[in-house]
Amino acid sequence: MSSKFYLYKGKGRRAEGGHAWVYTDEIEEYDGEYTNGDIVEVYNFRHEFIGKGFINDISKITIRILTRDINEAIDEEFFKKRLHTAWEYRKKVIDTSSCRFIFGEADFLPGLTIDKYEDYYVIQSLALGIDKYKDIIVKLLKEEYGAKGIYERSEASVRKLEGMEPFKGFLTEPFDTTIQITENGVKYHVDIENGQKTGFFLDQKENRKAIHRICKDAEVLDCFTHTGSFALNAGIAGAKSVLGLDVSQFAVDVATSNALLNGLSETVKFECHNVFDILPIWAKEGKQFDVVILDPPAFTKSKDTVGGATRGYKEINLRGLKLVKPGGFFATCSCSHFMSPELLKDTIAEAARDARRTIRQVEYRTQAADHPILWNSDESYYLKFYVFQVM
């Protein structure tokens, strides 16, 4: 018999509306015994069933709801159905050779991320309840989806808030963790063991394709290039020249090898620079480009640091805008959930005013379709991507 948790009156409205999280301060009382990681039932103050999911009273997010069906068992068949639904969706909306297979709450499996790189899979578990079912998930990936190898990248610091230690390692027999993938006609070496996140930023797939039409015959600057994905898409699109910048020499070396892999080493070059330092110098020198792309890391991962992040976004956008030739194009984005669309829009507008440049919007985009946005879970909406013409 599952333990039953009852929420305070006036609390849990988000959970009743479809959100997967129940916070510790929303819980008034409970009946029955439990062990962290167990499946428990959640009820509102009127004792009406809301859903059931796994519990961890160490975490501020105490319960993560898996199902709204009181009769649905959380077992291998449950996970088999969830994975099947997620895969069928992705087959309809995106190239699945390499993609995000499971996007946590947006695929109704809170705390779980699965990325697919050709026939290899990377799992990230951010919740104790998911760890409990990891063996089942690995089994299904091998039996149902032909996984040749599975690696885990559960290193995020948020695991400590769940009372869990970071973990990184093979979940199958060891294999070569440098994998070659192809996206938008561009080949990449992806290091799923040591690369950022799970090895590659899959969420920008469709945005990288979107810049093709503005990069033909252009001189392009790609800032925060990481392993060169935007730069290489510009090169494939027929850019006259491309320069990618990153503060990490390791990233620059990987990007350079990716350019060689694509036969683009003559036109696509990479240099190791701190973008915040080099852009003001180039602006003073009068250097300009037909296209400038900004894909910075998340400057904020909490509400408490939004102010500082806003200043950072304004500074980098101002510097980037100054380097665009009149009539050229400027692509800029934020991958922070806490940088709201409205705040980012206002910040870019202020940067344009201070740079004394007039911008007109070409398009606004979000994350790729394999990172679906669940409207009753606003945490799933994080990537904002603009393309402007700069006058």
C-alpha positions in Angstrom: 0.0 0.0 0.0 1.4 3.4 -1.1 1.8 6.2 1.5 -0.6 9.0 1.0 0.4 12.6 1.1 -2.1 15.5 1.6 -1.4 19.1 0.6 -2.4 22.2 2.4 -5.4 24.2 1.3 -4.3 26.7 -1.3 -1.2 24.7 -2.1 -0.5 22.3 -4.9 -2.4 24.2 -7.6 0.5 23.7 -10.0 0.5 20.0 -9.3 -3.2 19.8 -9.8 -2.8 21.7 -13.1 -0.3 19.2 -14.4 3.1 20.2 -13.0 5.2 17.3 -11.9 6.7 18.8 -8.8 5.4 18.9 -5.2 7.4 21.0 -2.8 8.1 20.2 0.8 6.2 23.3 2.1 3.1 22.2 0.2 2.7 19.0 2.2 0.5 19.1 5.3 0.5 15.5 6.4 0.9 11.9 5.3 -0.3 8.4 6.1 1.8 5.3 6.0 5.5 4.5 6.0 7.9 5.1 3.1 11.5 5.0 2.1 13.0 7.7 -0.1 12.7 6.7 -3.7 9.3 4.9 -3.1 6.2 5.6 -5.1 3.6 7.6 -3.1 0.2 9.0 -3.8 -0.6 12.8 -3.7 -4.0 14.3 -2.7 -5.2 17.8 -2.3 -6.7 19.1 0.9 -10.1 17.7 0.0 -8.5 14.3 -0.3 -8.9 14.2 -4.1 -6.3 12.2 -5.9 -3.7 14.3 -7.9 -1.1 11.8 -8.9 1.6 9.5 -7.8 5.3 9.5 -8.1 8.6 9.0 -6.2 9.4 10.8 -3.0 12.6 12.1 -1.5 12.2 14.1 1.7 15.8 15.3 1.5 14.9 17.4 -1.6 13.0 20.6 -1.7 11.1 19.0 -4.6 9.8 16.3 -2.3 7.6 14.4 -4.8 7.9 14.2 -8.6 4.7 12.9 -10.2 4.9 10.2 -12.8 1.3 9.4 -13.5 -2.2 10.8 -12.9 -3.7 7.3 -13.1 -4.1 5.8 -9.6 -4.3 2.3 -11.1 -1.1 2.6 -13.2 1.8 0.6 -11.9 5.3 2.1 -12.0 7.1 -0.9 -13.4 9.0 -2.0 -16.6 5.9 -1.7 -18.7 5.3 1.8 -17.5 8.8 2.9 -18.6 8.4 0.9 -21.9 5.3 3.0 -22.7 6.9 6.3 -21.7 10.0 5.6 -23.9 7.8 4.5 -26.8 5.6 7.6 -26.7 8.7 9.8 -26.6 10.4 8.0 -29.5 7.2 8.1 -31.7 7.0 11.8 -31.1 10.6 12.5 -32.1 10.3 10.3 -35.2 7.6 12.8 -36.4 9.3 16.1 -35.6 13.1 15.8 -36.0 16.0 13.9 -37.4 16.5 11.1 -34.8 20.0 10.0 -35.9 21.2 12.1 -32.9 18.6 13.8 -30.7 17.3 14.2 -27.2 15.3 11.1 -26.5 13.9 11.9 -23.1 13.5 15.5 -21.8 12.6 15.0 -18.2 9.3 16.5 -17.2 8.3 17.4 -20.8 8.3 13.6 -21.5 6.6 12.8 -18.1 9.7 11.3 -16.7 10.9 14.0 -14.2 14.6 13.9 -13.4 15.6 11.9 -16.4 17.5 13.0 -19.5 18.5 10.6 -22.3 20.5 11.8 -25.3 21.0 9.6 -28.4 24.2 9.9 -30.5 23.8 7.5 -33.4 23.6 4.0 -31.7 25.0 5.2 -28.3 23.0 6.7 -25.5 23.9 9.0 -22.6 21.7 9.0 -19.4 21.6 11.8 -16.9 19.7 11.2 -13.6 18.9 14.1 -11.4 16.5 12.4 -8.9 16.7 9.5 -6.5 13.5 8.0 -7.8 15.0 7.7 -11.3 18.2 6.0 -10.0 15.9 3.3 -8.6 14.7 2.4 -12.1 18.0 2.9 -14.0 18.5 -0.8 -14.6 15.1 -1.0 -16.3 15.9 2.0 -18.5 19.2 0.6 -19.6 17.6 -2.8 -20.4 14.9 -1.1 -22.5 17.4 1.0 -24.4 19.4 -2.2 -25.3 16.4 -4.4 -26.1 14.0 -1.9 -27.7 16.3 0.8 -29.2 19.4 -1.1 -30.2 21.8 0.7 -27.9 25.4 -0.4 -28.7 26.6 1.4 -25.6 25.2 3.5 -22.7 27.1 6.0 -20.6 26.0 8.0 -17.6 26.7 11.7 -17.1 25.0 12.4 -13.7 27.5 15.0 -12.5 25.2 18.0 -12.0 25.5 19.6 -8.5 21.7 19.4 -8.1 22.2 15.7 -7.3 23.7 16.8 -3.9 20.4 18.5 -3.1 18.8 15.1 -3.6 21.3 13.5 -1.2 23.1 11.8 -4.1 26.7 11.8 -5.1 27.7 12.8 -8.7 28.3 9.8 -10.9 29.9 9.3 -14.3 30.7 6.0 -16.0 29.6 3.1 -18.3 26.3 1.4 -17.8 27.2 -1.2 -20.4 30.5 -2.8 -21.5 33.1 0.0 -22.1 33.3 1.5 -25.6 35.0 4.3 -27.5 33.3 7.4 -26.1 34.3 9.7 -29.0 31.4 9.3 -31.4 31.0 10.8 -34.9 27.6 12.2 -35.7 26.1 14.2 -38.6 23.7 17.0 -38.1 22.4 19.4 -40.8 25.1 17.9 -43.1 27.9 18.8 -40.7 30.0 16.0 -39.1 31.2 16.3 -35.5 33.4 14.3 -33.1 31.3 14.1 -29.9 33.1 13.3 -26.7 30.3 11.9 -24.5 32.7 11.2 -21.6 34.4 14.6 -21.3 32.4 17.1 -23.4 30.0 19.6 -22.0 26.6 18.3 -20.6 26.2 14.9 -22.4 28.8 15.7 -25.0 27.0 18.1 -27.4 24.4 20.8 -27.4 21.5 19.1 -29.3 19.0 21.9 -28.4 20.4 24.3 -31.0 20.0 21.9 -33.9 17.3 23.7 -35.8 18.7 27.2 -34.9 22.0 26.2 -36.4 20.2 25.2 -39.6 18.3 28.5 -39.6 21.5 30.6 -39.9 22.4 28.9 -43.3 20.5 31.4 -45.3 22.2 34.5 -43.8 25.8 33.1 -44.0 26.3 32.4 -47.7 29.2 34.5 -49.0 29.5 36.2 -45.6 32.3 36.9 -43.2 31.1 35.3 -40.0 32.2 35.7 -36.3 31.0 32.9 -34.0 31.4 33.8 -30.3 31.4 31.1 -27.6 31.9 28.6 -30.3 32.4 25.6 -28.0 33.2 22.7 -30.5 32.4 24.9 -33.5 28.7 24.0 -34.3 27.5 27.4 -35.5 30.8 28.1 -37.2 30.7 24.9 -39.1 27.1 25.4 -40.1 28.1 28.8 -41.5 31.0 27.1 -43.4 28.7 24.4 -44.8 26.3 27.1 -45.9 29.0 28.8 -48.1 30.4 31.5 -45.9 33.4 33.4 -47.3 35.2 33.1 -44.0 34.4 32.0 -40.4 36.2 32.8 -37.2 35.1 30.9 -34.0 36.1 32.1 -30.6 36.2 30.2 -27.3 38.0 30.7 -23.9 38.7 27.0 -23.8 41.8 25.8 -25.7 40.4 22.2 -25.5 37.1 23.4 -27.2 39.1 25.2 -29.9 41.2 22.1 -30.6 38.0 20.0 -30.9 36.4 22.6 -33.2 39.5 22.7 -35.3 39.4 18.9 -35.7 35.7 19.2 -36.7 36.6 21.7 -39.4 39.2 19.3 -40.8 36.6 16.5 -40.6 34.3 18.5 -42.8 36.9 19.7 -45.3 36.4 23.3 -44.0 39.8 24.0 -42.5 40.6 26.7 -45.1 37.6 28.8 -44.5 36.6 28.0 -40.9 39.2 29.0 -38.3 39.2 29.0 -34.5 41.1 31.0 -31.9 41.2 30.9 -28.1 40.1 34.2 -26.6 37.9 35.5 -23.8 35.0 37.0 -25.8 34.4 39.8 -23.2 38.0 40.9 -23.6 38.6 40.6 -27.3 35.4 42.1 -28.7 36.0 45.7 -27.2 39.5 45.6 -28.7 38.2 44.7 -32.1 35.4 47.3 -31.9 38.1 50.0 -31.3 40.1 48.7 -34.2 37.0 49.0 -36.4 36.8 45.3 -37.3 33.4 44.3 -38.5 31.7 41.1 -39.9 28.7 40.4 -42.1 27.3 38.0 -39.4 28.0 37.9 -35.7 26.7 34.9 -33.6 26.5 34.9 -29.8 25.8 31.6 -28.1 27.0 32.3 -24.5 26.7 29.9 -21.6 23.9 30.4 -19.1 24.9 33.4 -17.1 22.3 32.6 -14.4 21.1 29.3 -13.0 19.0 30.8 -10.2 16.7 33.7 -9.5 19.3 35.2 -7.1 21.8 35.9 -9.9 19.5 37.3 -12.6 20.6 40.9 -12.0 24.3 40.1 -12.7 23.3 37.9 -15.6 21.3 40.7 -17.2 24.3 43.0 -17.0 26.4 40.2 -18.7 23.9 39.7 -21.5 23.7 43.4 -22.1 27.4 43.8 -22.2 28.1 41.0 -24.6 25.2 41.9 -26.9 26.4 45.5 -27.0 29.9 44.4 -28.0 28.6 42.0 -30.6 26.3 44.5 -32.2 29.2 47.0 -32.7 31.0 44.4 -34.8 28.2 43.9 -37.3 28.5 45.7 -40.7 25.5 47.9 -41.6 22.9 45.7 -43.2 24.5 42.6 -41.7 23.0 40.0 -39.3 23.2 39.4 -35.6 22.1 36.1 -34.0 21.9 36.0 -30.2 20.5 33.7 -27.6 20.1 32.8 -23.9 19.9 29.3 -22.6 18.9 30.2 -19.1 15.3 29.5 -17.9 15.6 32.4 -15.4 16.3 34.9 -18.2 12.7 35.3 -19.3 11.8 36.1 -22.9 10.6 39.6 -21.8 13.8 40.3 -19.8 16.0 39.1 -22.7 14.1 41.2 -25.2 14.5 44.3 -23.0 18.2 43.6 -22.5 18.9 43.3 -26.2 16.9 46.5 -26.9 19.0 48.4 -24.3 22.2 47.0 -25.8 21.2 48.1 -29.3 20.4 51.7 -28.0 23.7 51.9 -26.2 25.5 50.6 -29.3 23.7 53.2 -31.4 22.5 50.5 -33.8 19.0 49.9 -35.1 17.9 46.3 -35.2 15.0 44.7 -36.9 13.9 41.2 -36.1 14.2 38.5 -38.7 12.9 35.7 -36.5 12.5 34.4 -33.0 13.1 30.7 -32.2 13.4 28.4 -29.2 14.9 25.0 -28.5 14.7 22.2 -31.0 11.6 20.0 -31.2 13.2 17.1 -29.4 13.2 19.5 -26.3 9.5 20.1 -26.2 8.1 22.9 -24.1 5.4 21.7 -21.6 3.1 24.6 -21.0 2.3 23.6 -17.4 6.0 23.2 -16.7 7.7 26.5 -17.5 11.1 25.1 -16.5 11.0 23.2 -19.8 11.1 26.5 -21.7 14.7 27.9 -21.5 16.3 28.6 -24.9 15.5 31.9 -26.6 17.1 32.6 -30.0 16.9 35.8 -32.1 18.1 36.7 -35.5 18.2 40.4 -36.3 19.4 42.6 -39.2 21.5 45.5 -38.0 21.1 48.8 -39.6 
